[in-house]
Amino acid sequence: MAQVVGDAQAGKKAFIQCQACHSVDAKGPSRMGPSLHGIYGAKIASRPGYSHYSKALSGTQGKWDDAKLDLWLTRPTKFATGTSMAFAGVPDPKRRADVIAYLKTLK
């Protein structure tokens, strides 16, 4: 299967649904979920100033890369069974790729 190429501008628009729970500012506050500024390449469940990770996500090894973000955005409960994130996921591969492209810009 060919890799879907994301568009960061489309991802920024798609991210609007995430803003109820996540900020993207460098020193943005934690909300229901952590700030996602600098999330790409960061260790999973390690955002500074956020301590409400579920055991399921805290026990997940690795860093957030394209593959892990794609799995997470597809269905968080499948990526980390028992996660407290209630978001159902993004079924459209292009939309997920767009959001990932946008997250990569948040450095």
GIHUJO-V705425 format. One record per backbone hydrogen bond with DSSP energy under -1.0 kcal/mol. NH is the residue of the N-H (numbers start at 0). CO is the residue of the C=O. E is the energy in kcal/mol with one decimal. If there is no record, write none. Layout:
# GIHUJO-V705425
NH|CO|E  NH|CO|E
This chain:
# GIHUJO-V705425
10|6|-2.4  11|7|-2.2  12|8|-1.6  13|9|-2.4  14|10|-2.1  15|12|-1.1  16|13|-1.2  17|14|-2.1  18|14|-1.0  20|17|-1.7  21|17|-2.0  27|24|-1.9  30|32|-2.9  32|20|-2.4  35|22|-3.0  37|105|-2.6  38|35|-1.8  40|63|-3.2  41|38|-2.1  43|61|-2.5  49|46|-1.7  57|53|-2.7  58|54|-1.8  59|56|-1.8  63|41|-2.8  68|64|-2.7  69|65|-2.4  70|66|-2.2  71|67|-2.7  72|68|-3.1  73|69|-1.8  74|70|-1.9  77|74|-1.4  78|74|-1.9  79|75|-2.5  82|79|-2.3  89|72|-3.3  95|91|-2.2  96|92|-2.4  97|93|-2.2  98|94|-2.3  99|95|-2.5  100|96|-2.4  101|97|-2.1  102|98|-2.8  103|99|-1.9  104|101|-1.4  105|102|-1.3  106|104|-1.8
